[in-house]
Amino acid sequence: MERNLKKPENINNKNLKINLSFAVEKNGSVSYLQSEPAIEQPLEKEIIRVLSLCPKWQPGNQTEKKLREQYSLPIVLQ
């Protein structure tokens, strides 16, 4: 992910540790992005852009039925 990330100017994101929460929808797309701690909007938009470049995710599955699934991913930007 980091090699595709274009760090926004004027934002100090050196050694930034965030926990990114998001949902994988039934069709494999990513939605509901939230970071903890909150980050500046330009950086958040860039992370969303990079995630949109990823191939579709595998949705949750329960007895052959696809489900929306919540995930949390720790990210460290250096």
mmCIF file of the N, C-alpha and C atoms, coordinates in Angstrom:
data_MODEL
# 
_entry.id   MODEL 
# 
loop_
_atom_site.group_PDB 
_atom_site.id 
_atom_site.type_symbol 
_atom_site.label_atom_id 
_atom_site.label_alt_id 
_atom_site.label_comp_id 
_atom_site.label_asym_id 
_atom_site.label_entity_id 
_atom_site.label_seq_id 
_atom_site.pdbx_PDB_ins_code 
_atom_site.Cartn_x 
_atom_site.Cartn_y 
_atom_site.Cartn_z 
_atom_site.occupancy 
_atom_site.B_iso_or_equiv 
_atom_site.pdbx_formal_charge 
_atom_site.auth_seq_id 
_atom_site.auth_comp_id 
_atom_site.auth_asym_id 
_atom_site.auth_atom_id 
_atom_site.pdbx_PDB_model_num 
ATOM 1   N N  . MET A 1 1  ? 0.820   -1.191  0.000  1.00 0.00 ? 1  MET A N  1 
ATOM 2   C CA . MET A 1 1  ? 0.000   0.000   0.000  1.00 0.00 ? 1  MET A CA 1 
ATOM 3   C C  . MET A 1 1  ? 0.863   1.254   0.000  1.00 0.00 ? 1  MET A C  1 
ATOM 4   N N  . GLU A 1 2  ? 1.928   1.257   0.805  1.00 0.00 ? 2  GLU A N  1 
ATOM 5   C CA . GLU A 1 2  ? 2.706   2.481   0.967  1.00 0.00 ? 2  GLU A CA 1 
ATOM 6   C C  . GLU A 1 2  ? 3.405   2.904   -0.316 1.00 0.00 ? 2  GLU A C  1 
ATOM 7   N N  . ARG A 1 3  ? 3.782   1.966   -1.171 1.00 0.00 ? 3  ARG A N  1 
ATOM 8   C CA . ARG A 1 3  ? 4.469   2.380   -2.402 1.00 0.00 ? 3  ARG A CA 1 
ATOM 9   C C  . ARG A 1 3  ? 3.526   3.118   -3.350 1.00 0.00 ? 3  ARG A C  1 
ATOM 10  N N  . ASN A 1 4  ? 2.207   2.939   -3.216 1.00 0.00 ? 4  ASN A N  1 
ATOM 11  C CA . ASN A 1 4  ? 1.220   3.653   -4.025 1.00 0.00 ? 4  ASN A CA 1 
ATOM 12  C C  . ASN A 1 4  ? 0.755   4.944   -3.368 1.00 0.00 ? 4  ASN A C  1 
ATOM 13  N N  . LEU A 1 5  ? 1.093   5.116   -2.100 1.00 0.00 ? 5  LEU A N  1 
ATOM 14  C CA . LEU A 1 5  ? 0.646   6.275   -1.344 1.00 0.00 ? 5  LEU A CA 1 
ATOM 15  C C  . LEU A 1 5  ? 1.468   7.507   -1.715 1.00 0.00 ? 5  LEU A C  1 
ATOM 16  N N  . LYS A 1 6  ? 0.789   8.567   -2.117 1.00 0.00 ? 6  LYS A N  1 
ATOM 17  C CA . LYS A 1 6  ? 1.436   9.841   -2.406 1.00 0.00 ? 6  LYS A CA 1 
ATOM 18  C C  . LYS A 1 6  ? 1.166   10.741  -1.212 1.00 0.00 ? 6  LYS A C  1 
ATOM 19  N N  . LYS A 1 7  ? 2.157   10.886  -0.368 1.00 0.00 ? 7  LYS A N  1 
ATOM 20  C CA . LYS A 1 7  ? 1.967   11.636  0.876  1.00 0.00 ? 7  LYS A CA 1 
ATOM 21  C C  . LYS A 1 7  ? 1.639   13.095  0.581  1.00 0.00 ? 7  LYS A C  1 
ATOM 22  N N  . PRO A 1 8  ? 0.512   13.570  1.098  1.00 0.00 ? 8  PRO A N  1 
ATOM 23  C CA . PRO A 1 8  ? 0.136   14.977  0.889  1.00 0.00 ? 8  PRO A CA 1 
ATOM 24  C C  . PRO A 1 8  ? 1.177   15.919  1.482  1.00 0.00 ? 8  PRO A C  1 
ATOM 25  N N  . GLU A 1 9  ? 1.362   17.039  0.824  1.00 0.00 ? 9  GLU A N  1 
ATOM 26  C CA . GLU A 1 9  ? 2.308   18.042  1.316  1.00 0.00 ? 9  GLU A CA 1 
ATOM 27  C C  . GLU A 1 9  ? 1.762   18.696  2.582  1.00 0.00 ? 9  GLU A C  1 
ATOM 28  N N  . ASN A 1 10 ? 2.658   19.240  3.366  1.00 0.00 ? 10 ASN A N  1 
ATOM 29  C CA . ASN A 1 10 ? 2.327   19.990  4.583  1.00 0.00 ? 10 ASN A CA 1 
ATOM 30  C C  . ASN A 1 10 ? 1.634   19.150  5.654  1.00 0.00 ? 10 ASN A C  1 
ATOM 31  N N  . ILE A 1 11 ? 1.803   17.842  5.592  1.00 0.00 ? 11 ILE A N  1 
ATOM 32  C CA . ILE A 1 11 ? 1.233   16.977  6.627  1.00 0.00 ? 11 ILE A CA 1 
ATOM 33  C C  . ILE A 1 11 ? 2.360   16.147  7.209  1.00 0.00 ? 11 ILE A C  1 
ATOM 34  N N  . ASN A 1 12 ? 2.505   16.215  8.520  1.00 0.00 ? 12 ASN A N  1 
ATOM 35  C CA . ASN A 1 12 ? 3.540   15.448  9.185  1.00 0.00 ? 12 ASN A CA 1 
ATOM 36  C C  . ASN A 1 12 ? 2.982   14.062  9.493  1.00 0.00 ? 12 ASN A C  1 
ATOM 37  N N  . ASN A 1 13 ? 3.319   13.107  8.631  1.00 0.00 ? 13 ASN A N  1 
ATOM 38  C CA . ASN A 1 13 ? 2.833   11.750  8.843  1.00 0.00 ? 13 ASN A CA 1 
ATOM 39  C C  . ASN A 1 13 ? 3.992   10.789  9.076  1.00 0.00 ? 13 ASN A C  1 
ATOM 40  N N  . LYS A 1 14 ? 5.106   11.308  9.523  1.00 0.00 ? 14 LYS A N  1 
ATOM 41  C CA . LYS A 1 14 ? 6.281   10.486  9.812  1.00 0.00 ? 14 LYS A CA 1 
ATOM 42  C C  . LYS A 1 14 ? 5.994   9.604   11.017 1.00 0.00 ? 14 LYS A C  1 
ATOM 43  N N  . ASN A 1 15 ? 6.188   8.299   10.868 1.00 0.00 ? 15 ASN A N  1 
ATOM 44  C CA . ASN A 1 15 ? 5.949   7.315   11.915 1.00 0.00 ? 15 ASN A CA 1 
ATOM 45  C C  . ASN A 1 15 ? 4.536   7.416   12.499 1.00 0.00 ? 15 ASN A C  1 
ATOM 46  N N  . LEU A 1 16 ? 3.579   7.661   11.622 1.00 0.00 ? 16 LEU A N  1 
ATOM 47  C CA . LEU A 1 16 ? 2.184   7.771   12.035 1.00 0.00 ? 16 LEU A CA 1 
ATOM 48  C C  . LEU A 1 16 ? 1.584   6.375   12.154 1.00 0.00 ? 16 LEU A C  1 
ATOM 49  N N  . LYS A 1 17 ? 0.994   6.081   13.312 1.00 0.00 ? 17 LYS A N  1 
ATOM 50  C CA . LYS A 1 17 ? 0.365   4.781   13.549 1.00 0.00 ? 17 LYS A CA 1 
ATOM 51  C C  . LYS A 1 17 ? -1.135  4.998   13.672 1.00 0.00 ? 17 LYS A C  1 
ATOM 52  N N  . ILE A 1 18 ? -1.888  4.384   12.772 1.00 0.00 ? 18 ILE A N  1 
ATOM 53  C CA . ILE A 1 18 ? -3.344  4.499   12.814 1.00 0.00 ? 18 ILE A CA 1 
ATOM 54  C C  . ILE A 1 18 ? -3.967  3.110   12.732 1.00 0.00 ? 18 ILE A C  1 
ATOM 55  N N  . ASN A 1 19 ? -5.177  3.040   13.171 1.00 0.00 ? 19 ASN A N  1 
ATOM 56  C CA . ASN A 1 19 ? -5.964  1.824   13.045 1.00 0.00 ? 19 ASN A CA 1 
ATOM 57  C C  . ASN A 1 19 ? -7.115  2.157   12.096 1.00 0.00 ? 19 ASN A C  1 
ATOM 58  N N  . LEU A 1 20 ? -7.131  1.537   10.933 1.00 0.00 ? 20 LEU A N  1 
ATOM 59  C CA . LEU A 1 20 ? -8.130  1.828   9.913  1.00 0.00 ? 20 LEU A CA 1 
ATOM 60  C C  . LEU A 1 20 ? -9.241  0.796   9.987  1.00 0.00 ? 20 LEU A C  1 
ATOM 61  N N  . SER A 1 21 ? -10.454 1.254   10.207 1.00 0.00 ? 21 SER A N  1 
ATOM 62  C CA . SER A 1 21 ? -11.619 0.377   10.231 1.00 0.00 ? 21 SER A CA 1 
ATOM 63  C C  . SER A 1 21 ? -12.396 0.585   8.941  1.00 0.00 ? 21 SER A C  1 
ATOM 64  N N  . PHE A 1 22 ? -12.898 -0.506  8.392  1.00 0.00 ? 22 PHE A N  1 
ATOM 65  C CA . PHE A 1 22 ? -13.675 -0.422  7.158  1.00 0.00 ? 22 PHE A CA 1 
ATOM 66  C C  . PHE A 1 22 ? -14.564 -1.642  7.033  1.00 0.00 ? 22 PHE A C  1 
ATOM 67  N N  . ALA A 1 23 ? -15.514 -1.560  6.129  1.00 0.00 ? 23 ALA A N  1 
ATOM 68  C CA . ALA A 1 23 ? -16.421 -2.678  5.868  1.00 0.00 ? 23 ALA A CA 1 
ATOM 69  C C  . ALA A 1 23 ? -16.162 -3.197  4.465  1.00 0.00 ? 23 ALA A C  1 
ATOM 70  N N  . VAL A 1 24 ? -16.239 -4.509  4.316  1.00 0.00 ? 24 VAL A N  1 
ATOM 71  C CA . VAL A 1 24 ? -16.199 -5.136  2.997  1.00 0.00 ? 24 VAL A CA 1 
ATOM 72  C C  . VAL A 1 24 ? -17.631 -5.528  2.676  1.00 0.00 ? 24 VAL A C  1 
ATOM 73  N N  . GLU A 1 25 ? -18.153 -4.932  1.613  1.00 0.00 ? 25 GLU A N  1 
ATOM 74  C CA . GLU A 1 25 ? -19.546 -5.168  1.228  1.00 0.00 ? 25 GLU A CA 1 
ATOM 75  C C  . GLU A 1 25 ? -19.702 -6.535  0.563  1.00 0.00 ? 25 GLU A C  1 
ATOM 76  N N  . LYS A 1 26 ? -20.932 -6.947  0.343  1.00 0.00 ? 26 LYS A N  1 
ATOM 77  C CA . LYS A 1 26 ? -21.225 -8.242  -0.264 1.00 0.00 ? 26 LYS A CA 1 
ATOM 78  C C  . LYS A 1 26 ? -20.576 -8.403  -1.633 1.00 0.00 ? 26 LYS A C  1 
ATOM 79  N N  . ASN A 1 27 ? -20.404 -7.284  -2.354 1.00 0.00 ? 27 ASN A N  1 
ATOM 80  C CA . ASN A 1 27 ? -19.807 -7.349  -3.689 1.00 0.00 ? 27 ASN A CA 1 
ATOM 81  C C  . ASN A 1 27 ? -18.279 -7.224  -3.661 1.00 0.00 ? 27 ASN A C  1 
ATOM 82  N N  . GLY A 1 28 ? -17.678 -7.145  -2.474 1.00 0.00 ? 28 GLY A N  1 
ATOM 83  C CA . GLY A 1 28 ? -16.225 -7.066  -2.342 1.00 0.00 ? 28 GLY A CA 1 
ATOM 84  C C  . GLY A 1 28 ? -15.662 -5.655  -2.310 1.00 0.00 ? 28 GLY A C  1 
ATOM 85  N N  . SER A 1 29 ? -16.510 -4.654  -2.449 1.00 0.00 ? 29 SER A N  1 
ATOM 86  C CA . SER A 1 29 ? -16.036 -3.272  -2.387 1.00 0.00 ? 29 SER A CA 1 
ATOM 87  C C  . SER A 1 29 ? -15.835 -2.855  -0.929 1.00 0.00 ? 29 SER A C  1 
ATOM 88  N N  . VAL A 1 30 ? -15.035 -1.811  -0.730 1.00 0.00 ? 30 VAL A N  1 
ATOM 89  C CA . VAL A 1 30 ? -14.722 -1.305  0.610  1.00 0.00 ? 30 VAL A CA 1 
ATOM 90  C C  . VAL A 1 30 ? -15.542 -0.045  0.867  1.00 0.00 ? 30 VAL A C  1 
ATOM 91  N N  . SER A 1 31 ? -16.109 0.057   2.072  1.00 0.00 ? 31 SER A N  1 
ATOM 92  C CA . SER A 1 31 ? -16.870 1.251   2.440  1.00 0.00 ? 31 SER A CA 1 
ATOM 93  C C  . SER A 1 31 ? -16.642 1.545   3.918  1.00 0.00 ? 31 SER A C  1 
ATOM 94  N N  . TYR A 1 32 ? -17.243 2.585   4.407  1.00 0.00 ? 32 TYR A N  1 
ATOM 95  C CA . TYR A 1 32 ? -17.189 2.972   5.815  1.00 0.00 ? 32 TYR A CA 1 
ATOM 96  C C  . TYR A 1 32 ? -15.752 2.990   6.338  1.00 0.00 ? 32 TYR A C  1 
ATOM 97  N N  . LEU A 1 33 ? -14.972 3.896   5.843  1.00 0.00 ? 33 LEU A N  1 
ATOM 98  C CA . LEU A 1 33 ? -13.590 4.022   6.310  1.00 0.00 ? 33 LEU A CA 1 
ATOM 99  C C  . LEU A 1 33 ? -13.529 5.003   7.472  1.00 0.00 ? 33 LEU A C  1 
ATOM 100 N N  . GLN A 1 34 ? -12.833 4.586   8.520  1.00 0.00 ? 34 GLN A N  1 
ATOM 101 C CA . GLN A 1 34 ? -12.662 5.438   9.692  1.00 0.00 ? 34 GLN A CA 1 
ATOM 102 C C  . GLN A 1 34 ? -11.297 5.136   10.296 1.00 0.00 ? 34 GLN A C  1 
ATOM 103 N N  . SER A 1 35 ? -10.593 6.170   10.718 1.00 0.00 ? 35 SER A N  1 
ATOM 104 C CA . SER A 1 35 ? -9.275  5.960   11.320 1.00 0.00 ? 35 SER A CA 1 
ATOM 105 C C  . SER A 1 35 ? -9.280  6.399   12.774 1.00 0.00 ? 35 SER A C  1 
ATOM 106 N N  . GLU A 1 36 ? -8.463  5.715   13.545 1.00 0.00 ? 36 GLU A N  1 
ATOM 107 C CA . GLU A 1 36 ? -8.303  6.042   14.960 1.00 0.00 ? 36 GLU A CA 1 
ATOM 108 C C  . GLU A 1 36 ? -6.813  6.083   15.253 1.00 0.00 ? 36 GLU A C  1 
ATOM 109 N N  . PRO A 1 37 ? -6.229  7.144   15.655 1.00 0.00 ? 37 PRO A N  1 
ATOM 110 C CA . PRO A 1 37 ? -6.861  8.439   15.888 1.00 0.00 ? 37 PRO A CA 1 
ATOM 111 C C  . PRO A 1 37 ? -7.245  9.090   14.559 1.00 0.00 ? 37 PRO A C  1 
ATOM 112 N N  . ALA A 1 38 ? -8.067  10.112  14.650 1.00 0.00 ? 38 ALA A N  1 
ATOM 113 C CA . ALA A 1 38 ? -8.484  10.831  13.449 1.00 0.00 ? 38 ALA A CA 1 
ATOM 114 C C  . ALA A 1 38 ? -7.250  11.423  12.758 1.00 0.00 ? 38 ALA A C  1 
ATOM 115 N N  . ILE A 1 39 ? -7.264  11.424  11.448 1.00 0.00 ? 39 ILE A N  1 
ATOM 116 C CA . ILE A 1 39 ? -6.152  11.975  10.672 1.00 0.00 ? 39 ILE A CA 1 
ATOM 117 C C  . ILE A 1 39 ? -6.663  13.128  9.818  1.00 0.00 ? 39 ILE A C  1 
ATOM 118 N N  . GLU A 1 40 ? -5.721  13.898  9.284  1.00 0.00 ? 40 GLU A N  1 
ATOM 119 C CA . GLU A 1 40 ? -6.098  15.046  8.470  1.00 0.00 ? 40 GLU A CA 1 
ATOM 120 C C  . GLU A 1 40 ? -6.767  14.576  7.182  1.00 0.00 ? 40 GLU A C  1 
ATOM 121 N N  . GLN A 1 41 ? -7.719  15.359  6.703  1.00 0.00 ? 41 GLN A N  1 
ATOM 122 C CA . GLN A 1 41 ? -8.538  14.978  5.562  1.00 0.00 ? 41 GLN A CA 1 
ATOM 123 C C  . GLN A 1 41 ? -7.738  14.667  4.294  1.00 0.00 ? 41 GLN A C  1 
ATOM 124 N N  . PRO A 1 42 ? -6.705  15.436  3.936  1.00 0.00 ? 42 PRO A N  1 
ATOM 125 C CA . PRO A 1 42 ? -5.949  15.077  2.723  1.00 0.00 ? 42 PRO A CA 1 
ATOM 126 C C  . PRO A 1 42 ? -5.311  13.692  2.807  1.00 0.00 ? 42 PRO A C  1 
ATOM 127 N N  . LEU A 1 43 ? -4.819  13.333  3.980  1.00 0.00 ? 43 LEU A N  1 
ATOM 128 C CA . LEU A 1 43 ? -4.222  12.012  4.153  1.00 0.00 ? 43 LEU A CA 1 
ATOM 129 C C  . LEU A 1 43 ? -5.298  10.929  4.118  1.00 0.00 ? 43 LEU A C  1 
ATOM 130 N N  . GLU A 1 44 ? -6.433  11.200  4.725  1.00 0.00 ? 44 GLU A N  1 
ATOM 131 C CA . GLU A 1 44 ? -7.534  10.240  4.696  1.00 0.00 ? 44 GLU A CA 1 
ATOM 132 C C  . GLU A 1 44 ? -7.997  9.992   3.264  1.00 0.00 ? 44 GLU A C  1 
ATOM 133 N N  . LYS A 1 45 ? -8.122  11.055  2.478  1.00 0.00 ? 45 LYS A N  1 
ATOM 134 C CA . LYS A 1 45 ? -8.522  10.908  1.072  1.00 0.00 ? 45 LYS A CA 1 
ATOM 135 C C  . LYS A 1 45 ? -7.506  10.091  0.289  1.00 0.00 ? 45 LYS A C  1 
ATOM 136 N N  . GLU A 1 46 ? -6.241  10.265  0.587  1.00 0.00 ? 46 GLU A N  1 
ATOM 137 C CA . GLU A 1 46 ? -5.201  9.515   -0.112 1.00 0.00 ? 46 GLU A CA 1 
ATOM 138 C C  . GLU A 1 46 ? -5.260  8.030   0.259  1.00 0.00 ? 46 GLU A C  1 
ATOM 139 N N  . ILE A 1 47 ? -5.505  7.725   1.503  1.00 0.00 ? 47 ILE A N  1 
ATOM 140 C CA . ILE A 1 47 ? -5.642  6.322   1.916  1.00 0.00 ? 47 ILE A CA 1 
ATOM 141 C C  . ILE A 1 47 ? -6.857  5.693   1.237  1.00 0.00 ? 47 ILE A C  1 
ATOM 142 N N  . ILE A 1 48 ? -7.951  6.421   1.148  1.00 0.00 ? 48 ILE A N  1 
ATOM 143 C CA . ILE A 1 48 ? -9.143  5.927   0.455  1.00 0.00 ? 48 ILE A CA 1 
ATOM 144 C C  . ILE A 1 48 ? -8.827  5.683   -1.022 1.00 0.00 ? 48 ILE A C  1 
ATOM 145 N N  . ARG A 1 49 ? -8.072  6.591   -1.637 1.00 0.00 ? 49 ARG A N  1 
ATOM 146 C CA . ARG A 1 49 ? -7.699  6.428   -3.044 1.00 0.00 ? 49 ARG A CA 1 
ATOM 147 C C  . ARG A 1 49 ? -6.895  5.148   -3.247 1.00 0.00 ? 49 ARG A C  1 
ATOM 148 N N  . VAL A 1 50 ? -5.929  4.907   -2.365 1.00 0.00 ? 50 VAL A N  1 
ATOM 149 C CA . VAL A 1 50 ? -5.082  3.721   -2.485 1.00 0.00 ? 50 VAL A CA 1 
ATOM 150 C C  . VAL A 1 50 ? -5.909  2.450   -2.270 1.00 0.00 ? 50 VAL A C  1 
ATOM 151 N N  . LEU A 1 51 ? -6.796  2.459   -1.287 1.00 0.00 ? 51 LEU A N  1 
ATOM 152 C CA . LEU A 1 51 ? -7.645  1.291   -1.063 1.00 0.00 ? 51 LEU A CA 1 
ATOM 153 C C  . LEU A 1 51 ? -8.552  1.010   -2.262 1.00 0.00 ? 51 LEU A C  1 
ATOM 154 N N  . SER A 1 52 ? -8.965  2.065   -2.957 1.00 0.00 ? 52 SER A N  1 
ATOM 155 C CA . SER A 1 52 ? -9.818  1.860   -4.129 1.00 0.00 ? 52 SER A CA 1 
ATOM 156 C C  . SER A 1 52 ? -9.051  1.207   -5.279 1.00 0.00 ? 52 SER A C  1 
ATOM 157 N N  . LEU A 1 53 ? -7.714  1.271   -5.244 1.00 0.00 ? 53 LEU A N  1 
ATOM 158 C CA . LEU A 1 53 ? -6.895  0.622   -6.265 1.00 0.00 ? 53 LEU A CA 1 
ATOM 159 C C  . LEU A 1 53 ? -6.758  -0.887  -6.031 1.00 0.00 ? 53 LEU A C  1 
ATOM 160 N N  . CYS A 1 54 ? -7.040  -1.324  -4.824 1.00 0.00 ? 54 CYS A N  1 
ATOM 161 C CA . CYS A 1 54 ? -6.901  -2.748  -4.472 1.00 0.00 ? 54 CYS A CA 1 
ATOM 162 C C  . CYS A 1 54 ? -7.937  -3.579  -5.218 1.00 0.00 ? 54 CYS A C  1 
ATOM 163 N N  . PRO A 1 55 ? -7.587  -4.829  -5.499 1.00 0.00 ? 55 PRO A N  1 
ATOM 164 C CA . PRO A 1 55 ? -8.609  -5.729  -6.067 1.00 0.00 ? 55 PRO A CA 1 
ATOM 165 C C  . PRO A 1 55 ? -9.748  -5.905  -5.068 1.00 0.00 ? 55 PRO A C  1 
ATOM 166 N N  . LYS A 1 56 ? -10.873 -6.407  -5.562 1.00 0.00 ? 56 LYS A N  1 
ATOM 167 C CA . LYS A 1 56 ? -12.022 -6.640  -4.694 1.00 0.00 ? 56 LYS A CA 1 
ATOM 168 C C  . LYS A 1 56 ? -11.630 -7.578  -3.550 1.00 0.00 ? 56 LYS A C  1 
ATOM 169 N N  . TRP A 1 57 ? -12.177 -7.324  -2.364 1.00 0.00 ? 57 TRP A N  1 
ATOM 170 C CA . TRP A 1 57 ? -11.943 -8.156  -1.194 1.00 0.00 ? 57 TRP A CA 1 
ATOM 171 C C  . TRP A 1 57 ? -12.949 -9.297  -1.191 1.00 0.00 ? 57 TRP A C  1 
ATOM 172 N N  . GLN A 1 58 ? -12.649 -10.334 -0.429 1.00 0.00 ? 58 GLN A N  1 
ATOM 173 C CA . GLN A 1 58 ? -13.595 -11.432 -0.248 1.00 0.00 ? 58 GLN A CA 1 
ATOM 174 C C  . GLN A 1 58 ? -14.600 -11.032 0.827  1.00 0.00 ? 58 GLN A C  1 
ATOM 175 N N  . PRO A 1 59 ? -15.889 -11.017 0.526  1.00 0.00 ? 59 PRO A N  1 
ATOM 176 C CA . PRO A 1 59 ? -16.876 -10.667 1.551  1.00 0.00 ? 59 PRO A CA 1 
ATOM 177 C C  . PRO A 1 59 ? -17.003 -11.786 2.577  1.00 0.00 ? 59 PRO A C  1 
ATOM 178 N N  . GLY A 1 60 ? -17.652 -11.462 3.688  1.00 0.00 ? 60 GLY A N  1 
ATOM 179 C CA . GLY A 1 60 ? -17.922 -12.481 4.688  1.00 0.00 ? 60 GLY A CA 1 
ATOM 180 C C  . GLY A 1 60 ? -18.837 -13.548 4.099  1.00 0.00 ? 60 GLY A C  1 
ATOM 181 N N  . ASN A 1 61 ? -18.849 -14.714 4.718  1.00 0.00 ? 61 ASN A N  1 
ATOM 182 C CA . ASN A 1 61 ? -19.639 -15.810 4.196  1.00 0.00 ? 61 ASN A CA 1 
ATOM 183 C C  . ASN A 1 61 ? -20.217 -16.603 5.364  1.00 0.00 ? 61 ASN A C  1 
ATOM 184 N N  . GLN A 1 62 ? -21.514 -16.830 5.316  1.00 0.00 ? 62 GLN A N  1 
ATOM 185 C CA . GLN A 1 62 ? -22.159 -17.641 6.339  1.00 0.00 ? 62 GLN A CA 1 
ATOM 186 C C  . GLN A 1 62 ? -23.172 -18.538 5.641  1.00 0.00 ? 62 GLN A C  1 
ATOM 187 N N  . THR A 1 63 ? -22.930 -19.814 5.716  1.00 0.00 ? 63 THR A N  1 
ATOM 188 C CA . THR A 1 63 ? -23.765 -20.824 5.062  1.00 0.00 ? 63 THR A CA 1 
ATOM 189 C C  . THR A 1 63 ? -24.092 -20.451 3.616  1.00 0.00 ? 63 THR A C  1 
ATOM 190 N N  . GLU A 1 64 ? -23.011 -20.252 2.846  1.00 0.00 ? 64 GLU A N  1 
ATOM 191 C CA . GLU A 1 64 ? -23.132 -19.969 1.406  1.00 0.00 ? 64 GLU A CA 1 
ATOM 192 C C  . GLU A 1 64 ? -23.749 -18.606 1.086  1.00 0.00 ? 64 GLU A C  1 
ATOM 193 N N  . LYS A 1 65 ? -23.967 -17.772 2.075  1.00 0.00 ? 65 LYS A N  1 
ATOM 194 C CA . LYS A 1 65 ? -24.541 -16.442 1.852  1.00 0.00 ? 65 LYS A CA 1 
ATOM 195 C C  . LYS A 1 65 ? -23.473 -15.389 2.116  1.00 0.00 ? 65 LYS A C  1 
ATOM 196 N N  . LYS A 1 66 ? -23.281 -14.470 1.170  1.00 0.00 ? 66 LYS A N  1 
ATOM 197 C CA . LYS A 1 66 ? -22.302 -13.396 1.338  1.00 0.00 ? 66 LYS A CA 1 
ATOM 198 C C  . LYS A 1 66 ? -22.833 -12.354 2.312  1.00 0.00 ? 66 LYS A C  1 
ATOM 199 N N  . LEU A 1 67 ? -21.926 -11.880 3.174  1.00 0.00 ? 67 LEU A N  1 
ATOM 200 C CA . LEU A 1 67 ? -22.293 -10.904 4.196  1.00 0.00 ? 67 LEU A CA 1 
ATOM 201 C C  . LEU A 1 67 ? -21.353 -9.713  4.185  1.00 0.00 ? 67 LEU A C  1 
ATOM 202 N N  . ARG A 1 68 ? -21.844 -8.577  4.641  1.00 0.00 ? 68 ARG A N  1 
ATOM 203 C CA . ARG A 1 68 ? -21.006 -7.406  4.886  1.00 0.00 ? 68 ARG A CA 1 
ATOM 204 C C  . ARG A 1 68 ? -20.180 -7.706  6.128  1.00 0.00 ? 68 ARG A C  1 
ATOM 205 N N  . GLU A 1 69 ? -18.875 -7.445  6.061  1.00 0.00 ? 69 GLU A N  1 
ATOM 206 C CA . GLU A 1 69 ? -17.975 -7.793  7.163  1.00 0.00 ? 69 GLU A CA 1 
ATOM 207 C C  . GLU A 1 69 ? -17.155 -6.564  7.560  1.00 0.00 ? 69 GLU A C  1 
ATOM 208 N N  . GLN A 1 70 ? -16.995 -6.354  8.849  1.00 0.00 ? 70 GLN A N  1 
ATOM 209 C CA . GLN A 1 70 ? -16.211 -5.236  9.386  1.00 0.00 ? 70 GLN A CA 1 
ATOM 210 C C  . GLN A 1 70 ? -14.774 -5.695  9.649  1.00 0.00 ? 70 GLN A C  1 
ATOM 211 N N  . TYR A 1 71 ? -13.796 -4.883  9.256  1.00 0.00 ? 71 TYR A N  1 
ATOM 212 C CA . TYR A 1 71 ? -12.384 -5.194  9.471  1.00 0.00 ? 71 TYR A CA 1 
ATOM 213 C C  . TYR A 1 71 ? -11.682 -4.013  10.118 1.00 0.00 ? 71 TYR A C  1 
ATOM 214 N N  . SER A 1 72 ? -10.557 -4.304  10.739 1.00 0.00 ? 72 SER A N  1 
ATOM 215 C CA . SER A 1 72 ? -9.710  -3.277  11.314 1.00 0.00 ? 72 SER A CA 1 
ATOM 216 C C  . SER A 1 72 ? -8.275  -3.626  10.929 1.00 0.00 ? 72 SER A C  1 
ATOM 217 N N  . LEU A 1 73 ? -7.537  -2.640  10.449 1.00 0.00 ? 73 LEU A N  1 
ATOM 218 C CA . LEU A 1 73 ? -6.206  -2.862  9.922  1.00 0.00 ? 73 LEU A CA 1 
ATOM 219 C C  . LEU A 1 73 ? -5.236  -1.834  10.508 1.00 0.00 ? 73 LEU A C  1 
ATOM 220 N N  . PRO A 1 74 ? -4.210  -2.268  11.232 1.00 0.00 ? 74 PRO A N  1 
ATOM 221 C CA . PRO A 1 74 ? -3.217  -1.305  11.727 1.00 0.00 ? 74 PRO A CA 1 
ATOM 222 C C  . PRO A 1 74 ? -2.301  -0.877  10.586 1.00 0.00 ? 74 PRO A C  1 
ATOM 223 N N  . ILE A 1 75 ? -2.020  0.402   10.502 1.00 0.00 ? 75 ILE A N  1 
ATOM 224 C CA . ILE A 1 75 ? -1.158  0.952   9.444  1.00 0.00 ? 75 ILE A CA 1 
ATOM 225 C C  . ILE A 1 75 ? -0.108  1.849   10.092 1.00 0.00 ? 75 ILE A C  1 
ATOM 226 N N  . VAL A 1 76 ? 1.128   1.687   9.663  1.00 0.00 ? 76 VAL A N  1 
ATOM 227 C CA . VAL A 1 76 ? 2.225   2.553   10.115 1.00 0.00 ? 76 VAL A CA 1 
ATOM 228 C C  . VAL A 1 76 ? 2.813   3.209   8.884  1.00 0.00 ? 76 VAL A C  1 
ATOM 229 N N  . LEU A 1 77 ? 2.781   4.537   8.846  1.00 0.00 ? 77 LEU A N  1 
ATOM 230 C CA . LEU A 1 77 ? 3.371   5.294   7.743  1.00 0.00 ? 77 LEU A CA 1 
ATOM 231 C C  . LEU A 1 77 ? 4.716   5.827   8.201  1.00 0.00 ? 77 LEU A C  1 
ATOM 232 N N  . GLN A 1 78 ? 5.749   5.540   7.414  1.00 0.00 ? 78 GLN A N  1 
ATOM 233 C CA . GLN A 1 78 ? 7.106   5.964   7.789  1.00 0.00 ? 78 GLN A CA 1 
ATOM 234 C C  . GLN A 1 78 ? 7.622   7.006   6.851  1.00 0.00 ? 78 GLN A C  1 
# 
